């Protein structure tokens, strides 16, 4: 059996007042695993809420002269038990390679964090019919050999659908998730991300091999995120 997981990536959003939204999410989360990945500044304030927390990134090194970075031990010390690795915004904005993502994933594992490893193609790659080839390449380069269903979750996030309001069609999602399942085998939770909202969540969760979602903007408020959690719990 795969775990049903609703993970919220808050990205660079949220101040201390946002802890109340996280509290509301924690109080209403039921029926599946709910993870909030807030800015690192909010991990400690949210650590007593009773909801699983994740970092949005971790450096491959445990410490050192890396100004502005954060290590996996620091995330764990602040209360995180999960960590996103390989998000397309990190790959694009910070030039993170597959090798970087692999090292970060191993760093997350080293302190007991579960990695949410992100994969996804650009619109140009999708239109060129290269989606599955791109994802295979990212998987081969980013996923360490020690991956298990306990230490790793795979998130498919088409780059062209992140924050754009566009959502991959059910056929497109099914094709990718079926291919990912064939690649990693049973047990691994496979999440879809890319403008997931309450209005489309149930249709996405009805697909085979879609075990949850990595949600961006719709995870910032309990009123938006909890209907997605409910749809997953009922799927």
Helices and strands as residue ranges (DSSP letters): E 5-9, G 16-18, H 19-28, E 33-37, G 40-42, H 43-46, E 52-55, H 72-78, E 82-85, H 88-93, H 98-110, E 114-119, H 123-127, H 131-142, E 152-157, G 159-161, H 170-184, E 190-193, H 198-205, E 212-215, G 217-219, H 222-233
